[in-house]
Amino acid sequence: MRALVVDGSPEPSSSELVQKLAAEADYVVAADRGAEVLHAAGVRPQVFCGDADSVSPEVAAWAHELAATDIRFPSEKYATDLALAVDCARHEAARRGARLQLTLTCATGGRPDHQLAVLGLLAEHADASPRVVEDGVEYWILSPQGASEWKIEQPEATFSAIALREGTVISERGSRWELLEQRMALLGDLGISNVTGADGATVTCHEGVVAVFLILH
């Protein structure tokens, strides 16, 4: 099941991108202020999830009315709206008896602590082949339990690979600087700012979990 989770970043993705991602998805989850982005894009969520503390009353009413499932939480809770939204996608995939393929958008802008927490959250859900797609960046979380390989099609593009778990081993082929079953230090900088070749490049995660970032501009 291809699920799109739209988070509440203060730097939202464009309506055109959100419409494209929603058209590719089987299930769309609005995580609190993510409803604002979906409303602007004219995309109906299947689920509205969160505490509604960062979405306008008008858009909250729109999401409450149109979403098939409306899950409300108190503002004082021990989980972020994004974590709850990802759990919603997991439960729906389990209900359908399908494997979850997770896409996020509107998840990287704003506070750096939030960005780090997003990476940590997605590392815990690496078996769902998570990717984040925004107007300026796309990144995949690779692991043997989920998507273990990403073929980056863009030629002469900058990309970085950062290990999110101890013992991560990756290969990079077709790039300016190739790696062959290289063990990566946790959050180390060895994989920063590589460049794809004329035919793109392929990154493979043999062990552990790695985030691979493609810089789009």
Secondary structure, DSSP 4 states (H G I P E B T S, - for coil): -EEEEE---SSPPPHHHHHHHHHH-SEEEEETTHHHHHHHHT---SEEEE--SSS-HHHHHHHHHH-SEEEE--SS-SS-HHHHHHHHHHHHHHHHT---EEEEES-SSS-HHHHHHHHHHHHHTGGG--EEE-SSEEEEEE-TTS--EEEE--TT-EEEEEE-STTEEEEEESBSS-EEEEEE-BT-STTSSEEBBTTBEEEEEEES-EEEEEE--
